Amino acid sequence: MDGIPLHDDLLAGMRDVSPLMLGIVPFALVAGIAAVDAGLGLAEAVGMSVIVFAGASQLAALDLIGSSAPLAVVIGTAVVINLRMMMYSASIAPHFARYARGIRAGLAYFLTDQAYALSVAEFSGNDDRSRWRYYLGAAASLWIVWQIGTVVGVVVGAGVPDAWGLTFAVPLVFLALLVPAMKDRPTTAAGVAGGAVAVAAAGLPLNLGLLAGAVTGILVGLLTEARER
């Protein structure tokens, strides 16, 4: 870990993740607006964004908090939505195996869908790339933009007219992540089943339809993968 700031590999990660910021910025703004709608103040919203740092889970949790859902439901929904991070971790861990445990723990904090996808793709095609530098260049850039976007959303986002349709950026971001991920039968089955159940169960109280869709998607994906073995 003796690299210098702005190493070429660090810059490469920053460069490769920059096109994705077009989707992350409105997503972060929506997270800030959702925090205001849920009754959170600036410090609480920023604290949640820093500690959790998981867009989908944050939005789901904020919606539940705004609906006065029980804490167990809020936490359970966030955990289920973020279960995919366990699979990401298992997949990317071999690339960081030579680093100390403390370093790996720090890198794990920054793990996101985008950072994972970019890093794994880069590592598979470029053996000379510094793993931690490239990953941190992409992941830390996302973190910084997310925190700034959240603050802006809290401070000024609540005044954005509904006619601008800013909240529509959320499903667009999820679709942009979902479609490329549906690359085989298990992932496609998981996406279709989870989405169908979430839509069908949208009327359930406490936003449990989202939790039901997430659990269904995971189970269907696992069962489909098991049948193919």
C-alpha positions, 0 to 999 in steps of 0.5 A: 500500500505504498502508492502515491495519491492520484496514481495512474490506476487510481485515476483509471478507476475515477475515469471509468466510473465517471459516466455512471455519475449521470445516474448516481447524482439524481439518485443521491438527490432523491435520497436526500429528498426522501430523507426530508420527506421521512422527517429526518434533519440534515445531520440525520440524513447525512449520518444515515448516508455515511453509515449505510451507504446503500442507495436501494436500502436507504430509499426503502428504509426511508420510505418505511420510516416515513410510514412509521413502520416498526424498526424490525421491518425497516432493518429486515427490509434493508438487510434483505435488499443488501444480501447481494453484497455478500455475493459481491464480496465472495466474488471480489475477495480473491482479488484482495486476498493479499492485503491485510484484514484492516485494509480489506475491511476498509475497502469493503465499506465502499462496496457498491454495485457499480464499483463491483461491476467495474472492478471485476470487469477490469481485473479479469482483463488487466492483470497489471492493474493495481487492485486496491487503487483501481477499486478505490478510485471508482468506489471512493468517487461514488462515495463522495458524489453520493454524500454531496448529492444527499446533502444537496437533496436535503438542503434544496431538493425538497423545493424541486417541483414534482413536475420535474419528475426527479423521483423517476430517476430512481427506477431508471437507475435500478433498471440500468443496473438490473438489465445488464445483470440479467445475463443468465437464467438464474439472474433473469428468473430472479429479476422477473420473479422479484419484480412481479411479486413486488408489483403484485404485493405493492398494496401490502402494509408497511411496504412489505411488498418490497421485502416480499419481492426481494425474498422471492427474487433471491429464492427463485434465483437460488432454486433456478441455479440449483436446478441447473447444476 
